[in-house]
Amino acid sequence: MGCLDLSGSVSGIHPPADAAQAVEALERKEGNPIRLILILKPGPGRSGRARRGSGLS
């Protein structure tokens, strides 16, 4: 199965601390937003990479 490249539809990548501002910008449609991604720090034993089947690989 191939991967789906969604990079062209990602409007911004933000840390969780900026989530509220990112959602507000999305609601106000600032900069023609399409999709936002929140990046979380990986916990112990986690690589931080998307899991197979998550749709993010």
Phi and psi restraints in degrees (range 20) as a CNS / XPLOR table:
assign (resid 1 and name C) (resid 2 and name N)
       (resid 2 and name CA) (resid 2 and name C) 1.0 -82.8 20.0 2
assign (resid 2 and name N) (resid 2 and name CA)
       (resid 2 and name C) (resid 3 and name N) 1.0 170.7 20.0 2
assign (resid 2 and name C) (resid 3 and name N)
       (resid 3 and name CA) (resid 3 and name C) 1.0 -98.4 20.0 2
assign (resid 3 and name N) (resid 3 and name CA)
       (resid 3 and name C) (resid 4 and name N) 1.0 147.3 20.0 2
assign (resid 3 and name C) (resid 4 and name N)
       (resid 4 and name CA) (resid 4 and name C) 1.0 -98.4 20.0 2
assign (resid 4 and name N) (resid 4 and name CA)
       (resid 4 and name C) (resid 5 and name N) 1.0 120.1 20.0 2
assign (resid 4 and name C) (resid 5 and name N)
       (resid 5 and name CA) (resid 5 and name C) 1.0 -86.5 20.0 2
assign (resid 5 and name N) (resid 5 and name CA)
       (resid 5 and name C) (resid 6 and name N) 1.0 107.7 20.0 2
assign (resid 5 and name C) (resid 6 and name N)
       (resid 6 and name CA) (resid 6 and name C) 1.0 -102.0 20.0 2
assign (resid 6 and name N) (resid 6 and name CA)
       (resid 6 and name C) (resid 7 and name N) 1.0 8.2 20.0 2
assign (resid 6 and name C) (resid 7 and name N)
       (resid 7 and name CA) (resid 7 and name C) 1.0 -58.7 20.0 2
assign (resid 7 and name N) (resid 7 and name CA)
       (resid 7 and name C) (resid 8 and name N) 1.0 -31.6 20.0 2
assign (resid 7 and name C) (resid 8 and name N)
       (resid 8 and name CA) (resid 8 and name C) 1.0 -70.9 20.0 2
assign (resid 8 and name N) (resid 8 and name CA)
       (resid 8 and name C) (resid 9 and name N) 1.0 -16.9 20.0 2
assign (resid 8 and name C) (resid 9 and name N)
       (resid 9 and name CA) (resid 9 and name C) 1.0 -103.8 20.0 2
assign (resid 9 and name N) (resid 9 and name CA)
       (resid 9 and name C) (resid 10 and name N) 1.0 5.9 20.0 2
assign (resid 9 and name C) (resid 10 and name N)
       (resid 10 and name CA) (resid 10 and name C) 1.0 -90.7 20.0 2
assign (resid 10 and name N) (resid 10 and name CA)
       (resid 10 and name C) (resid 11 and name N) 1.0 117.2 20.0 2
assign (resid 10 and name C) (resid 11 and name N)
       (resid 11 and name CA) (resid 11 and name C) 1.0 -85.7 20.0 2
assign (resid 11 and name N) (resid 11 and name CA)
       (resid 11 and name C) (resid 12 and name N) 1.0 -26.0 20.0 2
assign (resid 11 and name C) (resid 12 and name N)
       (resid 12 and name CA) (resid 12 and name C) 1.0 -169.1 20.0 2
assign (resid 12 and name N) (resid 12 and name CA)
       (resid 12 and name C) (resid 13 and name N) 1.0 152.2 20.0 2
assign (resid 12 and name C) (resid 13 and name N)
       (resid 13 and name CA) (resid 13 and name C) 1.0 -122.2 20.0 2
assign (resid 13 and name N) (resid 13 and name CA)
       (resid 13 and name C) (resid 14 and name N) 1.0 123.4 20.0 2
assign (resid 13 and name C) (resid 14 and name N)
       (resid 14 and name CA) (resid 14 and name C) 1.0 -133.5 20.0 2
assign (resid 14 and name N) (resid 14 and name CA)
       (resid 14 and name C) (resid 15 and name N) 1.0 150.5 20.0 2
assign (resid 14 and name C) (resid 15 and name N)
       (resid 15 and name CA) (resid 15 and name C) 1.0 -76.6 20.0 2
assign (resid 15 and name N) (resid 15 and name CA)
       (resid 15 and name C) (resid 16 and name N) 1.0 158.9 20.0 2
assign (resid 15 and name C) (resid 16 and name N)
       (resid 16 and name CA) (resid 16 and name C) 1.0 -55.6 20.0 2
assign (resid 16 and name N) (resid 16 and name CA)
       (resid 16 and name C) (resid 17 and name N) 1.0 -31.1 20.0 2
assign (resid 16 and name C) (resid 17 and name N)
       (resid 17 and name CA) (resid 17 and name C) 1.0 -62.5 20.0 2
assign (resid 17 and name N) (resid 17 and name CA)
       (resid 17 and name C) (resid 18 and name N) 1.0 -23.9 20.0 2
assign (resid 17 and name C) (resid 18 and name N)
       (resid 18 and name CA) (resid 18 and name C) 1.0 -100.3 20.0 2
assign (resid 18 and name N) (resid 18 and name CA)
       (resid 18 and name C) (resid 19 and name N) 1.0 9.9 20.0 2
assign (resid 18 and name C) (resid 19 and name N)
       (resid 19 and name CA) (resid 19 and name C) 1.0 -59.1 20.0 2
assign (resid 19 and name N) (resid 19 and name CA)
       (resid 19 and name C) (resid 20 and name N) 1.0 -45.0 20.0 2
assign (resid 19 and name C) (resid 20 and name N)
       (resid 20 and name CA) (resid 20 and name C) 1.0 -61.6 20.0 2
assign (resid 20 and name N) (resid 20 and name CA)
       (resid 20 and name C) (resid 21 and name N) 1.0 -45.6 20.0 2
assign (resid 20 and name C) (resid 21 and name N)
       (resid 21 and name CA) (resid 21 and name C) 1.0 -66.0 20.0 2
assign (resid 21 and name N) (resid 21 and name CA)
       (resid 21 and name C) (resid 22 and name N) 1.0 -37.4 20.0 2
assign (resid 21 and name C) (resid 22 and name N)
       (resid 22 and name CA) (resid 22 and name C) 1.0 -64.7 20.0 2
assign (resid 22 and name N) (resid 22 and name CA)
       (resid 22 and name C) (resid 23 and name N) 1.0 -42.2 20.0 2
assign (resid 22 and name C) (resid 23 and name N)
       (resid 23 and name CA) (resid 23 and name C) 1.0 -68.1 20.0 2
assign (resid 23 and name N) (resid 23 and name CA)
       (resid 23 and name C) (resid 24 and name N) 1.0 -39.2 20.0 2
assign (resid 23 and name C) (resid 24 and name N)
       (resid 24 and name CA) (resid 24 and name C) 1.0 -61.9 20.0 2
assign (resid 24 and name N) (resid 24 and name CA)
       (resid 24 and name C) (resid 25 and name N) 1.0 -42.8 20.0 2
assign (resid 24 and name C) (resid 25 and name N)
       (resid 25 and name CA) (resid 25 and name C) 1.0 -63.3 20.0 2
assign (resid 25 and name N) (resid 25 and name CA)
       (resid 25 and name C) (resid 26 and name N) 1.0 -37.2 20.0 2
assign (resid 25 and name C) (resid 26 and name N)
       (resid 26 and name CA) (resid 26 and name C) 1.0 -64.2 20.0 2
assign (resid 26 and name N) (resid 26 and name CA)
       (resid 26 and name C) (resid 27 and name N) 1.0 -44.6 20.0 2
assign (resid 26 and name C) (resid 27 and name N)
       (resid 27 and name CA) (resid 27 and name C) 1.0 -63.7 20.0 2
assign (resid 27 and name N) (resid 27 and name CA)
       (resid 27 and name C) (resid 28 and name N) 1.0 -37.3 20.0 2
assign (resid 27 and name C) (resid 28 and name N)
       (resid 28 and name CA) (resid 28 and name C) 1.0 -82.4 20.0 2
assign (resid 28 and name N) (resid 28 and name CA)
       (resid 28 and name C) (resid 29 and name N) 1.0 -5.1 20.0 2
assign (resid 28 and name C) (resid 29 and name N)
       (resid 29 and name CA) (resid 29 and name C) 1.0 58.2 20.0 2
assign (resid 29 and name N) (resid 29 and name CA)
       (resid 29 and name C) (resid 30 and name N) 1.0 40.6 20.0 2
assign (resid 29 and name C) (resid 30 and name N)
       (resid 30 and name CA) (resid 30 and name C) 1.0 -73.0 20.0 2
assign (resid 30 and name N) (resid 30 and name CA)
       (resid 30 and name C) (resid 31 and name N) 1.0 126.8 20.0 2
assign (resid 30 and name C) (resid 31 and name N)
       (resid 31 and name CA) (resid 31 and name C) 1.0 71.3 20.0 2
assign (resid 31 and name N) (resid 31 and name CA)
       (resid 31 and name C) (resid 32 and name N) 1.0 22.8 20.0 2
assign (resid 31 and name C) (resid 32 and name N)
       (resid 32 and name CA) (resid 32 and name C) 1.0 54.2 20.0 2
assign (resid 32 and name N) (resid 32 and name CA)
       (resid 32 and name C) (resid 33 and name N) 1.0 56.7 20.0 2
assign (resid 32 and name C) (resid 33 and name N)
       (resid 33 and name CA) (resid 33 and name C) 1.0 -70.2 20.0 2
assign (resid 33 and name N) (resid 33 and name CA)
       (resid 33 and name C) (resid 34 and name N) 1.0 148.2 20.0 2
assign (resid 33 and name C) (resid 34 and name N)
       (resid 34 and name CA) (resid 34 and name C) 1.0 -120.2 20.0 2
assign (resid 34 and name N) (resid 34 and name CA)
       (resid 34 and name C) (resid 35 and name N) 1.0 -53.1 20.0 2
assign (resid 34 and name C) (resid 35 and name N)
       (resid 35 and name CA) (resid 35 and name C) 1.0 -147.8 20.0 2
assign (resid 35 and name N) (resid 35 and name CA)
       (resid 35 and name C) (resid 36 and name N) 1.0 136.8 20.0 2
assign (resid 35 and name C) (resid 36 and name N)
       (resid 36 and name CA) (resid 36 and name C) 1.0 -113.5 20.0 2
assign (resid 36 and name N) (resid 36 and name CA)
       (resid 36 and name C) (resid 37 and name N) 1.0 148.0 20.0 2
assign (resid 36 and name C) (resid 37 and name N)
       (resid 37 and name CA) (resid 37 and name C) 1.0 -124.1 20.0 2
assign (resid 37 and name N) (resid 37 and name CA)
       (resid 37 and name C) (resid 38 and name N) 1.0 131.9 20.0 2
assign (resid 37 and name C) (resid 38 and name N)
       (resid 38 and name CA) (resid 38 and name C) 1.0 -100.2 20.0 2
assign (resid 38 and name N) (resid 38 and name CA)
       (resid 38 and name C) (resid 39 and name N) 1.0 126.7 20.0 2
assign (resid 38 and name C) (resid 39 and name N)
       (resid 39 and name CA) (resid 39 and name C) 1.0 -98.1 20.0 2
assign (resid 39 and name N) (resid 39 and name CA)
       (resid 39 and name C) (resid 40 and name N) 1.0 120.9 20.0 2
assign (resid 39 and name C) (resid 40 and name N)
       (resid 40 and name CA) (resid 40 and name C) 1.0 -101.5 20.0 2
assign (resid 40 and name N) (resid 40 and name CA)
       (resid 40 and name C) (resid 41 and name N) 1.0 145.8 20.0 2
assign (resid 40 and name C) (resid 41 and name N)
       (resid 41 and name CA) (resid 41 and name C) 1.0 -69.2 20.0 2
assign (resid 41 and name N) (resid 41 and name CA)
       (resid 41 and name C) (resid 42 and name N) 1.0 137.9 20.0 2
assign (resid 41 and name C) (resid 42 and name N)
       (resid 42 and name CA) (resid 42 and name C) 1.0 -69.1 20.0 2
assign (resid 42 and name N) (resid 42 and name CA)
       (resid 42 and name C) (resid 43 and name N) 1.0 140.2 20.0 2
assign (resid 42 and name C) (resid 43 and name N)
       (resid 43 and name CA) (resid 43 and name C) 1.0 -84.8 20.0 2
assign (resid 43 and name N) (resid 43 and name CA)
       (resid 43 and name C) (resid 44 and name N) 1.0 -179.9 20.0 2
assign (resid 43 and name C) (resid 44 and name N)
       (resid 44 and name CA) (resid 44 and name C) 1.0 -57.3 20.0 2
assign (resid 44 and name N) (resid 44 and name CA)
       (resid 44 and name C) (resid 45 and name N) 1.0 131.3 20.0 2
assign (resid 44 and name C) (resid 45 and name N)
       (resid 45 and name CA) (resid 45 and name C) 1.0 80.3 20.0 2
assign (resid 45 and name N) (resid 45 and name CA)
       (resid 45 and name C) (resid 46 and name N) 1.0 7.3 20.0 2
assign (resid 45 and name C) (resid 46 and name N)
       (resid 46 and name CA) (resid 46 and name C) 1.0 -117.9 20.0 2
assign (resid 46 and name N) (resid 46 and name CA)
       (resid 46 and name C) (resid 47 and name N) 1.0 139.4 20.0 2
assign (resid 46 and name C) (resid 47 and name N)
       (resid 47 and name CA) (resid 47 and name C) 1.0 -84.8 20.0 2
assign (resid 47 and name N) (resid 47 and name CA)
       (resid 47 and name C) (resid 48 and name N) 1.0 -16.4 20.0 2
assign (resid 47 and name C) (resid 48 and name N)
       (resid 48 and name CA) (resid 48 and name C) 1.0 84.0 20.0 2
assign (resid 48 and name N) (resid 48 and name CA)
       (resid 48 and name C) (resid 49 and name N) 1.0 -2.4 20.0 2
assign (resid 48 and name C) (resid 49 and name N)
       (resid 49 and name CA) (resid 49 and name C) 1.0 -88.6 20.0 2
assign (resid 49 and name N) (resid 49 and name CA)
       (resid 49 and name C) (resid 50 and name N) 1.0 152.9 20.0 2
assign (resid 49 and name C) (resid 50 and name N)
       (resid 50 and name CA) (resid 50 and name C) 1.0 -65.0 20.0 2
assign (resid 50 and name N) (resid 50 and name CA)
       (resid 50 and name C) (resid 51 and name N) 1.0 142.2 20.0 2
assign (resid 50 and name C) (resid 51 and name N)
       (resid 51 and name CA) (resid 51 and name C) 1.0 -78.8 20.0 2
assign (resid 51 and name N) (resid 51 and name CA)
       (resid 51 and name C) (resid 52 and name N) 1.0 149.2 20.0 2
assign (resid 51 and name C) (resid 52 and name N)
       (resid 52 and name CA) (resid 52 and name C) 1.0 -59.6 20.0 2
assign (resid 52 and name N) (resid 52 and name CA)
       (resid 52 and name C) (resid 53 and name N) 1.0 132.6 20.0 2
assign (resid 52 and name C) (resid 53 and name N)
       (resid 53 and name CA) (resid 53 and name C) 1.0 90.4 20.0 2
assign (resid 53 and name N) (resid 53 and name CA)
       (resid 53 and name C) (resid 54 and name N) 1.0 -2.7 20.0 2
assign (resid 53 and name C) (resid 54 and name N)
       (resid 54 and name CA) (resid 54 and name C) 1.0 -80.6 20.0 2
assign (resid 54 and name N) (resid 54 and name CA)
       (resid 54 and name C) (resid 55 and name N) 1.0 -12.6 20.0 2
assign (resid 54 and name C) (resid 55 and name N)
       (resid 55 and name CA) (resid 55 and name C) 1.0 84.5 20.0 2
assign (resid 55 and name N) (resid 55 and name CA)
       (resid 55 and name C) (resid 56 and name N) 1.0 1.6 20.0 2
assign (resid 55 and name C) (resid 56 and name N)
       (resid 56 and name CA) (resid 56 and name C) 1.0 -112.7 20.0 2
assign (resid 56 and name N) (resid 56 and name CA)
       (resid 56 and name C) (resid 57 and name N) 1.0 4.6 20.0 2
